[in-house]
Amino acid sequence: MDSQTRAMSTQVSSLDRTLAAALAAFSMFVVGYTAVRVYLAQPATTADVTNVTPHQATLWSELGK
């Protein structure tokens, strides 16, 4: 009976190791995928700020009202 119990615990142990390895691989995939998505979601270059000076006529438009 003792040998059967030992064999059963060995089978459970190998199953536990297999499940742990699968869980670790899946977790690494999720973390890696998320990191890549966050990295790729960032803009490649900084956006240039463009200052637009309005036409001279718009500066005087309030004067005539």
CHARMM internal coordinates of N, CA and C (Angstrom, degrees):
IC EDIT
DIST 1 N 1 CA 1.4455
DIST 1 CA 1 C 1.5185
ANGL 1 N 1 CA 1 C 110.57
DIST 1 C 2 N 1.3203
ANGL 1 CA 1 C 2 N 116.02
DIHE 1 N 1 CA 1 C 2 N -36.32
DIST 2 N 2 CA 1.4595
ANGL 1 C 2 N 2 CA 120.24
DIHE 1 CA 1 C 2 N 2 CA -178.87
DIST 2 CA 2 C 1.5237
ANGL 2 N 2 CA 2 C 111.05
DIHE 1 C 2 N 2 CA 2 C -64.44
DIST 2 C 3 N 1.3309
ANGL 2 CA 2 C 3 N 117.33
DIHE 2 N 2 CA 2 C 3 N -37.61
DIST 3 N 3 CA 1.4599
ANGL 2 C 3 N 3 CA 120.09
DIHE 2 CA 2 C 3 N 3 CA -179.98
DIST 3 CA 3 C 1.5233
ANGL 3 N 3 CA 3 C 110.95
DIHE 2 C 3 N 3 CA 3 C -68.57
DIST 3 C 4 N 1.3385
ANGL 3 CA 3 C 4 N 117.26
DIHE 3 N 3 CA 3 C 4 N -33.78
DIST 4 N 4 CA 1.4607
ANGL 3 C 4 N 4 CA 120.21
DIHE 3 CA 3 C 4 N 4 CA 177.63
DIST 4 CA 4 C 1.5298
ANGL 4 N 4 CA 4 C 110.67
DIHE 3 C 4 N 4 CA 4 C -67.51
DIST 4 C 5 N 1.3148
ANGL 4 CA 4 C 5 N 116.60
DIHE 4 N 4 CA 4 C 5 N -39.82
DIST 5 N 5 CA 1.4608
ANGL 4 C 5 N 5 CA 120.90
DIHE 4 CA 4 C 5 N 5 CA 178.68
DIST 5 CA 5 C 1.5203
ANGL 5 N 5 CA 5 C 110.18
DIHE 4 C 5 N 5 CA 5 C -64.88
DIST 5 C 6 N 1.3328
ANGL 5 CA 5 C 6 N 116.23
DIHE 5 N 5 CA 5 C 6 N -41.99
DIST 6 N 6 CA 1.4584
ANGL 5 C 6 N 6 CA 120.61
DIHE 5 CA 5 C 6 N 6 CA 179.34
DIST 6 CA 6 C 1.5293
ANGL 6 N 6 CA 6 C 110.38
DIHE 5 C 6 N 6 CA 6 C -65.10
DIST 6 C 7 N 1.3301
ANGL 6 CA 6 C 7 N 117.37
DIHE 6 N 6 CA 6 C 7 N -41.07
DIST 7 N 7 CA 1.4614
ANGL 6 C 7 N 7 CA 121.12
DIHE 6 CA 6 C 7 N 7 CA 178.56
DIST 7 CA 7 C 1.5236
ANGL 7 N 7 CA 7 C 110.28
DIHE 6 C 7 N 7 CA 7 C -65.10
DIST 7 C 8 N 1.3035
ANGL 7 CA 7 C 8 N 116.53
DIHE 7 N 7 CA 7 C 8 N -39.85
DIST 8 N 8 CA 1.4594
ANGL 7 C 8 N 8 CA 120.60
DIHE 7 CA 7 C 8 N 8 CA 179.50
DIST 8 CA 8 C 1.5267
ANGL 8 N 8 CA 8 C 110.60
DIHE 7 C 8 N 8 CA 8 C -65.69
DIST 8 C 9 N 1.3204
ANGL 8 CA 8 C 9 N 117.57
DIHE 8 N 8 CA 8 C 9 N -41.71
DIST 9 N 9 CA 1.4570
ANGL 8 C 9 N 9 CA 120.12
DIHE 8 CA 8 C 9 N 9 CA 179.42
DIST 9 CA 9 C 1.5221
ANGL 9 N 9 CA 9 C 111.08
DIHE 8 C 9 N 9 CA 9 C -67.81
DIST 9 C 10 N 1.3301
ANGL 9 CA 9 C 10 N 117.52
DIHE 9 N 9 CA 9 C 10 N -31.33
DIST 10 N 10 CA 1.4591
ANGL 9 C 10 N 10 CA 120.68
DIHE 9 CA 9 C 10 N 10 CA 176.51
DIST 10 CA 10 C 1.5221
ANGL 10 N 10 CA 10 C 109.80
DIHE 9 C 10 N 10 CA 10 C -67.68
DIST 10 C 11 N 1.3150
ANGL 10 CA 10 C 11 N 117.35
DIHE 10 N 10 CA 10 C 11 N -40.42
DIST 11 N 11 CA 1.4622
ANGL 10 C 11 N 11 CA 120.44
DIHE 10 CA 10 C 11 N 11 CA 178.85
DIST 11 CA 11 C 1.5297
ANGL 11 N 11 CA 11 C 110.68
DIHE 10 C 11 N 11 CA 11 C -65.89
DIST 11 C 12 N 1.2905
ANGL 11 CA 11 C 12 N 117.09
DIHE 11 N 11 CA 11 C 12 N -42.19
DIST 12 N 12 CA 1.4603
ANGL 11 C 12 N 12 CA 120.59
DIHE 11 CA 11 C 12 N 12 CA 178.47
DIST 12 CA 12 C 1.5188
ANGL 12 N 12 CA 12 C 109.77
DIHE 11 C 12 N 12 CA 12 C -65.39
DIST 12 C 13 N 1.3126
ANGL 12 CA 12 C 13 N 116.54
DIHE 12 N 12 CA 12 C 13 N -39.32
DIST 13 N 13 CA 1.4491
ANGL 12 C 13 N 13 CA 120.78
DIHE 12 CA 12 C 13 N 13 CA -179.60
DIST 13 CA 13 C 1.5304
ANGL 13 N 13 CA 13 C 111.11
DIHE 12 C 13 N 13 CA 13 C -63.75
DIST 13 C 14 N 1.3209
ANGL 13 CA 13 C 14 N 117.17
DIHE 13 N 13 CA 13 C 14 N -43.19
DIST 14 N 14 CA 1.4621
ANGL 13 C 14 N 14 CA 119.19
DIHE 13 CA 13 C 14 N 14 CA 179.15
DIST 14 CA 14 C 1.5258
ANGL 14 N 14 CA 14 C 110.44
DIHE 13 C 14 N 14 CA 14 C -69.14
DIST 14 C 15 N 1.3200
ANGL 14 CA 14 C 15 N 116.68
DIHE 14 N 14 CA 14 C 15 N -34.59
DIST 15 N 15 CA 1.4620
ANGL 14 C 15 N 15 CA 119.67
DIHE 14 CA 14 C 15 N 15 CA 175.62
DIST 15 CA 15 C 1.5254
ANGL 15 N 15 CA 15 C 110.33
DIHE 14 C 15 N 15 CA 15 C -65.66
DIST 15 C 16 N 1.3228
ANGL 15 CA 15 C 16 N 116.11
DIHE 15 N 15 CA 15 C 16 N -41.49
DIST 16 N 16 CA 1.4660
ANGL 15 C 16 N 16 CA 119.98
DIHE 15 CA 15 C 16 N 16 CA 177.17
DIST 16 CA 16 C 1.5200
ANGL 16 N 16 CA 16 C 111.08
DIHE 15 C 16 N 16 CA 16 C -60.94
DIST 16 C 17 N 1.3280
ANGL 16 CA 16 C 17 N 116.45
DIHE 16 N 16 CA 16 C 17 N -42.41
DIST 17 N 17 CA 1.4707
ANGL 16 C 17 N 17 CA 119.76
DIHE 16 CA 16 C 17 N 17 CA 179.21
DIST 17 CA 17 C 1.5215
ANGL 17 N 17 CA 17 C 111.04
DIHE 16 C 17 N 17 CA 17 C -64.87
DIST 17 C 18 N 1.3221
ANGL 17 CA 17 C 18 N 116.40
DIHE 17 N 17 CA 17 C 18 N -39.09
DIST 18 N 18 CA 1.4628
ANGL 17 C 18 N 18 CA 119.89
DIHE 17 CA 17 C 18 N 18 CA 179.24
DIST 18 CA 18 C 1.5260
ANGL 18 N 18 CA 18 C 110.82
DIHE 17 C 18 N 18 CA 18 C -65.31
DIST 18 C 19 N 1.3184
ANGL 18 CA 18 C 19 N 116.13
DIHE 18 N 18 CA 18 C 19 N -44.83
DIST 19 N 19 CA 1.4619
ANGL 18 C 19 N 19 CA 119.52
DIHE 18 CA 18 C 19 N 19 CA 178.15
DIST 19 CA 19 C 1.5235
ANGL 19 N 19 CA 19 C 111.73
DIHE 18 C 19 N 19 CA 19 C -65.16
DIST 19 C 20 N 1.3143
ANGL 19 CA 19 C 20 N 116.97
DIHE 19 N 19 CA 19 C 20 N -38.66
DIST 20 N 20 CA 1.4641
ANGL 19 C 20 N 20 CA 120.33
DIHE 19 CA 19 C 20 N 20 CA 178.47
DIST 20 CA 20 C 1.5243
ANGL 20 N 20 CA 20 C 110.81
DIHE 19 C 20 N 20 CA 20 C -64.89
DIST 20 C 21 N 1.3272
ANGL 20 CA 20 C 21 N 117.05
DIHE 20 N 20 CA 20 C 21 N -40.46
DIST 21 N 21 CA 1.4616
ANGL 20 C 21 N 21 CA 120.36
DIHE 20 CA 20 C 21 N 21 CA 178.59
DIST 21 CA 21 C 1.5230
ANGL 21 N 21 CA 21 C 110.60
DIHE 20 C 21 N 21 CA 21 C -65.61
DIST 21 C 22 N 1.3274
ANGL 21 CA 21 C 22 N 116.89
DIHE 21 N 21 CA 21 C 22 N -40.99
DIST 22 N 22 CA 1.4639
ANGL 21 C 22 N 22 CA 120.18
DIHE 21 CA 21 C 22 N 22 CA 178.70
DIST 22 CA 22 C 1.5253
ANGL 22 N 22 CA 22 C 110.72
DIHE 21 C 22 N 22 CA 22 C -65.28
DIST 22 C 23 N 1.3181
ANGL 22 CA 22 C 23 N 116.69
DIHE 22 N 22 CA 22 C 23 N -41.84
DIST 23 N 23 CA 1.4635
ANGL 22 C 23 N 23 CA 120.57
DIHE 22 CA 22 C 23 N 23 CA 178.38
DIST 23 CA 23 C 1.5262
ANGL 23 N 23 CA 23 C 111.02
DIHE 22 C 23 N 23 CA 23 C -64.73
DIST 23 C 24 N 1.3229
ANGL 23 CA 23 C 24 N 117.11
DIHE 23 N 23 CA 23 C 24 N -41.29
DIST 24 N 24 CA 1.4670
ANGL 23 C 24 N 24 CA 120.57
DIHE 23 CA 23 C 24 N 24 CA 178.76
DIST 24 CA 24 C 1.5255
ANGL 24 N 24 CA 24 C 110.84
DIHE 23 C 24 N 24 CA 24 C -64.77
DIST 24 C 25 N 1.3331
ANGL 24 CA 24 C 25 N 117.12
DIHE 24 N 24 CA 24 C 25 N -42.37
DIST 25 N 25 CA 1.4627
ANGL 24 C 25 N 25 CA 120.43
DIHE 24 CA 24 C 25 N 25 CA 179.25
DIST 25 CA 25 C 1.5267
ANGL 25 N 25 CA 25 C 110.70
DIHE 24 C 25 N 25 CA 25 C -64.29
DIST 25 C 26 N 1.3158
ANGL 25 CA 25 C 26 N 116.77
DIHE 25 N 25 CA 25 C 26 N -42.60
DIST 26 N 26 CA 1.4651
ANGL 25 C 26 N 26 CA 120.40
DIHE 25 CA 25 C 26 N 26 CA 178.90
DIST 26 CA 26 C 1.5231
ANGL 26 N 26 CA 26 C 111.01
DIHE 25 C 26 N 26 CA 26 C -64.60
DIST 26 C 27 N 1.3235
ANGL 26 CA 26 C 27 N 116.61
DIHE 26 N 26 CA 26 C 27 N -41.89
DIST 27 N 27 CA 1.4647
ANGL 26 C 27 N 27 CA 120.52
DIHE 26 CA 26 C 27 N 27 CA 179.44
DIST 27 CA 27 C 1.5206
ANGL 27 N 27 CA 27 C 111.03
DIHE 26 C 27 N 27 CA 27 C -63.85
DIST 27 C 28 N 1.3206
ANGL 27 CA 27 C 28 N 117.16
DIHE 27 N 27 CA 27 C 28 N -41.57
DIST 28 N 28 CA 1.4661
ANGL 27 C 28 N 28 CA 120.35
DIHE 27 CA 27 C 28 N 28 CA 178.38
DIST 28 CA 28 C 1.5239
ANGL 28 N 28 CA 28 C 110.50
DIHE 27 C 28 N 28 CA 28 C -64.69
DIST 28 C 29 N 1.3354
ANGL 28 CA 28 C 29 N 116.76
DIHE 28 N 28 CA 28 C 29 N -38.25
DIST 29 N 29 CA 1.4604
ANGL 28 C 29 N 29 CA 120.12
DIHE 28 CA 28 C 29 N 29 CA 177.57
DIST 29 CA 29 C 1.5273
ANGL 29 N 29 CA 29 C 110.85
DIHE 28 C 29 N 29 CA 29 C -62.69
DIST 29 C 30 N 1.3254
ANGL 29 CA 29 C 30 N 116.89
DIHE 29 N 29 CA 29 C 30 N -46.13
DIST 30 N 30 CA 1.4679
ANGL 29 C 30 N 30 CA 120.77
DIHE 29 CA 29 C 30 N 30 CA -178.40
DIST 30 CA 30 C 1.5221
ANGL 30 N 30 CA 30 C 110.66
DIHE 29 C 30 N 30 CA 30 C -63.45
DIST 30 C 31 N 1.3225
ANGL 30 CA 30 C 31 N 117.49
DIHE 30 N 30 CA 30 C 31 N -44.44
DIST 31 N 31 CA 1.4679
ANGL 30 C 31 N 31 CA 120.67
DIHE 30 CA 30 C 31 N 31 CA 179.84
DIST 31 CA 31 C 1.5248
ANGL 31 N 31 CA 31 C 110.30
DIHE 30 C 31 N 31 CA 31 C -65.29
DIST 31 C 32 N 1.3211
ANGL 31 CA 31 C 32 N 117.48
DIHE 31 N 31 CA 31 C 32 N -44.45
DIST 32 N 32 CA 1.4605
ANGL 31 C 32 N 32 CA 120.82
DIHE 31 CA 31 C 32 N 32 CA 179.05
DIST 32 CA 32 C 1.5157
ANGL 32 N 32 CA 32 C 112.23
DIHE 31 C 32 N 32 CA 32 C -63.74
DIST 32 C 33 N 1.3189
ANGL 32 CA 32 C 33 N 116.56
DIHE 32 N 32 CA 32 C 33 N -43.53
DIST 33 N 33 CA 1.4621
ANGL 32 C 33 N 33 CA 121.07
DIHE 32 CA 32 C 33 N 33 CA 179.34
DIST 33 CA 33 C 1.5232
ANGL 33 N 33 CA 33 C 110.62
DIHE 32 C 33 N 33 CA 33 C -62.23
DIST 33 C 34 N 1.3199
ANGL 33 CA 33 C 34 N 116.41
DIHE 33 N 33 CA 33 C 34 N -43.78
DIST 34 N 34 CA 1.4635
ANGL 33 C 34 N 34 CA 120.58
DIHE 33 CA 33 C 34 N 34 CA 179.60
DIST 34 CA 34 C 1.5256
ANGL 34 N 34 CA 34 C 110.78
DIHE 33 C 34 N 34 CA 34 C -64.11
DIST 34 C 35 N 1.3236
ANGL 34 CA 34 C 35 N 117.20
DIHE 34 N 34 CA 34 C 35 N -42.54
DIST 35 N 35 CA 1.4646
ANGL 34 C 35 N 35 CA 120.52
DIHE 34 CA 34 C 35 N 35 CA 179.81
DIST 35 CA 35 C 1.5243
ANGL 35 N 35 CA 35 C 111.18
DIHE 34 C 35 N 35 CA 35 C -63.20
DIST 35 C 36 N 1.3150
ANGL 35 CA 35 C 36 N 117.24
DIHE 35 N 35 CA 35 C 36 N -41.24
DIST 36 N 36 CA 1.4635
ANGL 35 C 36 N 36 CA 120.42
DIHE 35 CA 35 C 36 N 36 CA 179.17
DIST 36 CA 36 C 1.5185
ANGL 36 N 36 CA 36 C 110.44
DIHE 35 C 36 N 36 CA 36 C -66.53
DIST 36 C 37 N 1.3238
ANGL 36 CA 36 C 37 N 117.88
DIHE 36 N 36 CA 36 C 37 N -42.02
DIST 37 N 37 CA 1.4600
ANGL 36 C 37 N 37 CA 120.72
DIHE 36 CA 36 C 37 N 37 CA 179.43
DIST 37 CA 37 C 1.5308
ANGL 37 N 37 CA 37 C 111.18
DIHE 36 C 37 N 37 CA 37 C -63.41
DIST 37 C 38 N 1.3219
ANGL 37 CA 37 C 38 N 117.32
DIHE 37 N 37 CA 37 C 38 N -40.43
DIST 38 N 38 CA 1.4653
ANGL 37 C 38 N 38 CA 120.64
DIHE 37 CA 37 C 38 N 38 CA 178.73
DIST 38 CA 38 C 1.5209
ANGL 38 N 38 CA 38 C 109.73
DIHE 37 C 38 N 38 CA 38 C -65.92
DIST 38 C 39 N 1.3295
ANGL 38 CA 38 C 39 N 116.86
DIHE 38 N 38 CA 38 C 39 N -42.00
DIST 39 N 39 CA 1.4645
ANGL 38 C 39 N 39 CA 120.52
DIHE 38 CA 38 C 39 N 39 CA -179.91
DIST 39 CA 39 C 1.5290
ANGL 39 N 39 CA 39 C 110.74
DIHE 38 C 39 N 39 CA 39 C -64.59
DIST 39 C 40 N 1.3261
ANGL 39 CA 39 C 40 N 117.25
DIHE 39 N 39 CA 39 C 40 N -43.02
DIST 40 N 40 CA 1.4604
ANGL 39 C 40 N 40 CA 120.20
DIHE 39 CA 39 C 40 N 40 CA -178.00
DIST 40 CA 40 C 1.5247
ANGL 40 N 40 CA 40 C 112.60
DIHE 39 C 40 N 40 CA 40 C -74.33
DIST 40 C 41 N 1.3092
ANGL 40 CA 40 C 41 N 118.06
DIHE 40 N 40 CA 40 C 41 N -20.30
DIST 41 N 41 CA 1.4611
ANGL 40 C 41 N 41 CA 120.94
DIHE 40 CA 40 C 41 N 41 CA -179.79
DIST 41 CA 41 C 1.5215
ANGL 41 N 41 CA 41 C 112.13
DIHE 40 C 41 N 41 CA 41 C -77.24
DIST 41 C 42 N 1.3227
ANGL 41 CA 41 C 42 N 117.37
DIHE 41 N 41 CA 41 C 42 N -15.45
DIST 42 N 42 CA 1.4596
ANGL 41 C 42 N 42 CA 120.33
DIHE 41 CA 41 C 42 N 42 CA 179.46
DIST 42 CA 42 C 1.5202
ANGL 42 N 42 CA 42 C 109.39
DIHE 41 C 42 N 42 CA 42 C -73.64
DIST 42 C 43 N 1.3327
ANGL 42 CA 42 C 43 N 117.34
DIHE 42 N 42 CA 42 C 43 N 145.76
DIST 43 N 43 CA 1.4644
ANGL 42 C 43 N 43 CA 119.02
DIHE 42 CA 42 C 43 N 43 CA 178.10
DIST 43 CA 43 C 1.5289
ANGL 43 N 43 CA 43 C 110.73
DIHE 42 C 43 N 43 CA 43 C -64.81
DIST 43 C 44 N 1.3263
ANGL 43 CA 43 C 44 N 115.73
DIHE 43 N 43 CA 43 C 44 N 142.97
DIST 44 N 44 CA 1.4601
ANGL 43 C 44 N 44 CA 120.72
DIHE 43 CA 43 C 44 N 44 CA -177.45
DIST 44 CA 44 C 1.5291
ANGL 44 N 44 CA 44 C 111.26
DIHE 43 C 44 N 44 CA 44 C -68.46
DIST 44 C 45 N 1.3148
ANGL 44 CA 44 C 45 N 116.54
DIHE 44 N 44 CA 44 C 45 N -37.75
DIST 45 N 45 CA 1.4641
ANGL 44 C 45 N 45 CA 120.60
DIHE 44 CA 44 C 45 N 45 CA 179.28
DIST 45 CA 45 C 1.5201
ANGL 45 N 45 CA 45 C 108.27
DIHE 44 C 45 N 45 CA 45 C -130.73
DIST 45 C 46 N 1.2961
ANGL 45 CA 45 C 46 N 115.19
DIHE 45 N 45 CA 45 C 46 N 160.19
DIST 46 N 46 CA 1.4583
ANGL 45 C 46 N 46 CA 118.83
DIHE 45 CA 45 C 46 N 46 CA 176.61
DIST 46 CA 46 C 1.5246
ANGL 46 N 46 CA 46 C 108.58
DIHE 45 C 46 N 46 CA 46 C -75.02
DIST 46 C 47 N 1.2929
ANGL 46 CA 46 C 47 N 116.36
DIHE 46 N 46 CA 46 C 47 N 141.94
DIST 47 N 47 CA 1.4609
ANGL 46 C 47 N 47 CA 121.01
DIHE 46 CA 46 C 47 N 47 CA -179.20
DIST 47 CA 47 C 1.5280
ANGL 47 N 47 CA 47 C 109.36
DIHE 46 C 47 N 47 CA 47 C -72.59
DIST 47 C 48 N 1.3092
ANGL 47 CA 47 C 48 N 115.39
DIHE 47 N 47 CA 47 C 48 N 130.78
DIST 48 N 48 CA 1.4583
ANGL 47 C 48 N 48 CA 120.22
DIHE 47 CA 47 C 48 N 48 CA 177.41
DIST 48 CA 48 C 1.5247
ANGL 48 N 48 CA 48 C 109.02
DIHE 47 C 48 N 48 CA 48 C -76.91
DIST 48 C 49 N 1.3186
ANGL 48 CA 48 C 49 N 115.80
DIHE 48 N 48 CA 48 C 49 N 132.55
DIST 49 N 49 CA 1.4578
ANGL 48 C 49 N 49 CA 121.00
DIHE 48 CA 48 C 49 N 49 CA 177.57
DIST 49 CA 49 C 1.5167
ANGL 49 N 49 CA 49 C 107.51
DIHE 48 C 49 N 49 CA 49 C -89.68
DIST 49 C 50 N 1.3120
ANGL 49 CA 49 C 50 N 115.20
DIHE 49 N 49 CA 49 C 50 N 123.78
DIST 50 N 50 CA 1.4593
ANGL 49 C 50 N 50 CA 120.33
DIHE 49 CA 49 C 50 N 50 CA -178.63
DIST 50 CA 50 C 1.5180
ANGL 50 N 50 CA 50 C 108.62
DIHE 49 C 50 N 50 CA 50 C -108.38
DIST 50 C 51 N 1.3157
ANGL 50 CA 50 C 51 N 115.51
DIHE 50 N 50 CA 50 C 51 N 120.68
DIST 51 N 51 CA 1.4592
ANGL 50 C 51 N 51 CA 120.82
DIHE 50 CA 50 C 51 N 51 CA 175.79
DIST 51 CA 51 C 1.5209
ANGL 51 N 51 CA 51 C 108.05
DIHE 50 C 51 N 51 CA 51 C -92.06
DIST 51 C 52 N 1.3115
ANGL 51 CA 51 C 52 N 115.66
DIHE 51 N 51 CA 51 C 52 N 122.57
DIST 52 N 52 CA 1.4564
ANGL 51 C 52 N 52 CA 120.52
DIHE 51 CA 51 C 52 N 52 CA -178.74
DIST 52 CA 52 C 1.5189
ANGL 52 N 52 CA 52 C 108.50
DIHE 51 C 52 N 52 CA 52 C -106.34
DIST 52 C 53 N 1.3187
ANGL 52 CA 52 C 53 N 115.95
DIHE 52 N 52 CA 52 C 53 N 124.43
DIST 53 N 53 CA 1.4642
ANGL 52 C 53 N 53 CA 121.28
DIHE 52 CA 52 C 53 N 53 CA 176.11
DIST 53 CA 53 C 1.5234
ANGL 53 N 53 CA 53 C 107.20
DIHE 52 C 53 N 53 CA 53 C -91.41
DIST 53 C 54 N 1.3231
ANGL 53 CA 53 C 54 N 117.25
DIHE 53 N 53 CA 53 C 54 N 124.66
DIST 54 N 54 CA 1.4672
ANGL 53 C 54 N 54 CA 118.52
DIHE 53 CA 53 C 54 N 54 CA -178.35
DIST 54 CA 54 C 1.5292
ANGL 54 N 54 CA 54 C 111.11
DIHE 53 C 54 N 54 CA 54 C -68.23
DIST 54 C 55 N 1.3017
ANGL 54 CA 54 C 55 N 114.79
DIHE 54 N 54 CA 54 C 55 N 160.90
DIST 55 N 55 CA 1.4654
ANGL 54 C 55 N 55 CA 120.60
DIHE 54 CA 54 C 55 N 55 CA 178.27
DIST 55 CA 55 C 1.5269
ANGL 55 N 55 CA 55 C 109.20
DIHE 54 C 55 N 55 CA 55 C -63.98
DIST 55 C 56 N 1.3211
ANGL 55 CA 55 C 56 N 116.27
DIHE 55 N 55 CA 55 C 56 N 151.90
DIST 56 N 56 CA 1.4624
ANGL 55 C 56 N 56 CA 121.28
DIHE 55 CA 55 C 56 N 56 CA -177.02
DIST 56 CA 56 C 1.5168
ANGL 56 N 56 CA 56 C 112.30
DIHE 55 C 56 N 56 CA 56 C -59.77
DIST 56 C 57 N 1.3026
ANGL 56 CA 56 C 57 N 117.94
DIHE 56 N 56 CA 56 C 57 N -31.86
DIST 57 N 57 CA 1.4672
ANGL 56 C 57 N 57 CA 120.89
DIHE 56 CA 56 C 57 N 57 CA -178.24
DIST 57 CA 57 C 1.5260
ANGL 57 N 57 CA 57 C 110.86
DIHE 56 C 57 N 57 CA 57 C -66.28
DIST 57 C 58 N 1.3140
ANGL 57 CA 57 C 58 N 117.86
DIHE 57 N 57 CA 57 C 58 N -33.42
DIST 58 N 58 CA 1.4636
ANGL 57 C 58 N 58 CA 119.38
DIHE 57 CA 57 C 58 N 58 CA -179.99
DIST 58 CA 58 C 1.5155
ANGL 58 N 58 CA 58 C 110.94
DIHE 57 C 58 N 58 CA 58 C -71.71
DIST 58 C 59 N 1.3091
ANGL 58 CA 58 C 59 N 118.16
DIHE 58 N 58 CA 58 C 59 N -25.25
DIST 59 N 59 CA 1.4532
ANGL 58 C 59 N 59 CA 120.48
DIHE 58 CA 58 C 59 N 59 CA 178.15
DIST 59 CA 59 C 1.5275
ANGL 59 N 59 CA 59 C 111.15
DIHE 58 C 59 N 59 CA 59 C -69.23
DIST 59 C 60 N 1.3461
ANGL 59 CA 59 C 60 N 116.98
DIHE 59 N 59 CA 59 C 60 N -30.17
DIST 60 N 60 CA 1.4618
ANGL 59 C 60 N 60 CA 121.53
DIHE 59 CA 59 C 60 N 60 CA -177.50
DIST 60 CA 60 C 1.5243
ANGL 60 N 60 CA 60 C 112.03
DIHE 59 C 60 N 60 CA 60 C -98.46
DIST 60 C 61 N 1.3141
ANGL 60 CA 60 C 61 N 118.99
DIHE 60 N 60 CA 60 C 61 N 0.62
DIST 61 N 61 CA 1.4696
ANGL 60 C 61 N 61 CA 120.82
DIHE 60 CA 60 C 61 N 61 CA -173.82
DIST 61 CA 61 C 1.5263
ANGL 61 N 61 CA 61 C 112.12
DIHE 60 C 61 N 61 CA 61 C -66.52
DIST 61 C 62 N 1.2918
ANGL 61 CA 61 C 62 N 119.06
DIHE 61 N 61 CA 61 C 62 N -32.29
DIST 62 N 62 CA 1.4629
ANGL 61 C 62 N 62 CA 121.83
DIHE 61 CA 61 C 62 N 62 CA 179.73
DIST 62 CA 62 C 1.5324
ANGL 62 N 62 CA 62 C 111.84
DIHE 61 C 62 N 62 CA 62 C -72.18
DIST 62 C 63 N 1.3186
ANGL 62 CA 62 C 63 N 117.38
DIHE 62 N 62 CA 62 C 63 N -21.62
DIST 63 N 63 CA 1.4634
ANGL 62 C 63 N 63 CA 121.33
DIHE 62 CA 62 C 63 N 63 CA -176.09
DIST 63 CA 63 C 1.5257
ANGL 63 N 63 CA 63 C 111.95
DIHE 62 C 63 N 63 CA 63 C -67.65
DIST 63 C 64 N 1.3182
ANGL 63 CA 63 C 64 N 117.43
DIHE 63 N 63 CA 63 C 64 N -36.84
DIST 64 N 64 CA 1.4620
ANGL 63 C 64 N 64 CA 120.99
DIHE 63 CA 63 C 64 N 64 CA -176.36
DIST 64 CA 64 C 1.5082
ANGL 64 N 64 CA 64 C 113.70
DIHE 63 C 64 N 64 CA 64 C -79.64
DIST 64 C 65 N 1.2965
ANGL 64 CA 64 C 65 N 120.53
DIHE 64 N 64 CA 64 C 65 N -6.24
DIST 65 N 65 CA 1.4691
ANGL 64 C 65 N 65 CA 121.64
DIHE 64 CA 64 C 65 N 65 CA -176.76
DIST 65 CA 65 C 1.4930
ANGL 65 N 65 CA 65 C 112.23
DIHE 64 C 65 N 65 CA 65 C -86.76
END
COOR INIT
IC SEED 1 N 1 CA 1 C
IC BUILD
